Amino acid sequence: MRVFVFLVAFSVAVLTGSHLAAQEGHPLKGSWVGTWAGNKTHGNDVLLVMNWDGKTISGVINPGTDNMTIKNATLNPAGWVVHIEADGKDKSGAVVSYSIDGKIEDLRLPNRTITGTWKSQRESGMFRVARQ
């Protein structure tokens, strides 16, 4: 009888744990840390904080330092392709518009990555962030 109770309890724990892990929300939601290589205007290190309200992906790039509000972000589930647009300012106050295009890799993992490219009207480079 004890073995039966243990097996039932163990099965419930395993099923509940896998169910909870599968429900972590929108694939872009969360904090992402990485680099946008060659960015002379805002530095190589980048932090994204993204949210999803059920309809719209919103967020901020480099909160607390450069504060670039994401003005447009899309996710195409066919290939898990990501597109993000945001405006920042350089040291003189001139607007710098950024466009980031990438692909989510290791989607099943909590620490998935987005790898691709970024560009502004001044420069461009490789882009890679990992979810924290």
C-alpha positions in Angstrom: 0.0 0.0 0.0 2.8 2.4 0.9 4.5 1.7 -2.5 1.2 2.5 -4.3 0.8 5.8 -2.4 4.4 6.7 -3.1 4.0 5.9 -6.9 0.8 8.0 -7.1 2.4 10.9 -5.3 5.5 10.7 -7.4 3.5 10.6 -10.6 1.5 13.6 -9.6 4.7 15.5 -8.8 6.3 14.7 -12.1 3.2 15.5 -14.1 2.6 18.8 -12.2 6.3 19.8 -12.6 6.4 19.2 -16.3 3.0 21.0 -16.7 4.3 24.1 -14.9 7.5 24.2 -16.9 5.6 24.1 -20.1 3.6 27.2 -19.1 6.2 29.9 -18.8 4.5 32.4 -21.0 5.3 34.2 -24.2 8.6 33.2 -25.8 10.0 36.8 -25.6 8.8 37.8 -22.2 11.6 38.4 -19.6 15.0 39.9 -19.3 17.6 39.3 -22.0 21.3 40.1 -21.7 24.0 40.1 -24.4 25.8 42.1 -27.1 25.1 44.1 -30.2 28.7 44.0 -31.5 30.2 47.1 -33.0 27.7 49.6 -31.5 29.9 52.7 -31.0 26.9 54.8 -30.0 25.5 52.8 -27.1 28.3 50.3 -26.4 28.5 46.5 -27.1 26.5 45.4 -24.1 22.8 45.3 -24.3 19.9 44.5 -21.9 16.3 44.0 -23.1 13.3 43.7 -20.8 10.2 42.6 -22.7 6.6 41.9 -21.8 3.5 40.6 -23.6 0.0 41.6 -22.6 -1.8 39.1 -24.8 -1.7 41.3 -27.9 1.4 43.4 -28.0 5.1 42.9 -27.2 6.4 45.9 -25.3 9.6 46.7 -23.4 12.8 48.7 -23.0 16.3 48.4 -24.3 19.0 49.3 -21.7 16.6 50.4 -18.9 18.3 52.8 -16.5 21.1 53.9 -18.8 19.9 54.7 -22.4 16.2 53.9 -22.0 15.0 53.0 -25.5 11.4 52.1 -25.5 10.5 49.4 -27.9 8.1 51.0 -30.4 7.4 47.9 -32.5 8.2 44.2 -31.9 6.9 41.1 -33.7 7.4 37.4 -33.4 6.7 35.1 -36.3 6.2 31.6 -35.0 7.0 30.2 -38.5 10.8 30.0 -37.8 10.6 31.9 -34.6 11.8 35.1 -36.3 11.9 38.3 -34.1 11.9 41.9 -35.3 12.3 44.8 -32.8 12.4 48.6 -33.5 13.4 51.3 -31.0 14.7 54.9 -31.0 17.5 56.0 -28.8 19.6 59.2 -28.6 23.3 59.7 -29.0 25.4 61.9 -26.7 24.4 65.0 -28.6 20.7 64.2 -28.3 20.2 63.2 -32.0 17.7 60.3 -32.6 19.2 57.0 -33.5 16.7 54.4 -34.8 17.5 50.8 -34.3 16.2 47.7 -36.0 16.9 44.2 -34.6 16.2 41.0 -36.6 16.9 37.6 -35.2 15.8 34.1 -34.6 15.0 32.4 -31.3 17.2 29.5 -30.7 16.7 26.7 -28.1 13.1 27.7 -27.7 12.4 24.8 -25.3 15.0 26.1 -22.8 14.3 28.8 -20.2 17.6 30.5 -21.2 16.9 30.6 -24.9 18.8 33.0 -27.2 18.0 35.5 -29.9 20.7 35.6 -32.6 20.8 37.9 -35.6 21.7 41.4 -36.6 21.1 45.0 -35.6 21.3 48.2 -37.6 20.8 51.9 -37.3 21.2 54.7 -39.8 24.9 54.9 -38.7 26.2 51.4 -38.1 25.3 47.7 -37.9 26.5 44.4 -36.5 25.8 41.0 -35.0 23.2 40.7 -32.2 23.0 38.0 -29.5 21.1 38.0 -26.3 20.2 35.2 -23.8 17.1 35.2 -21.6 17.9 35.3 -17.9 
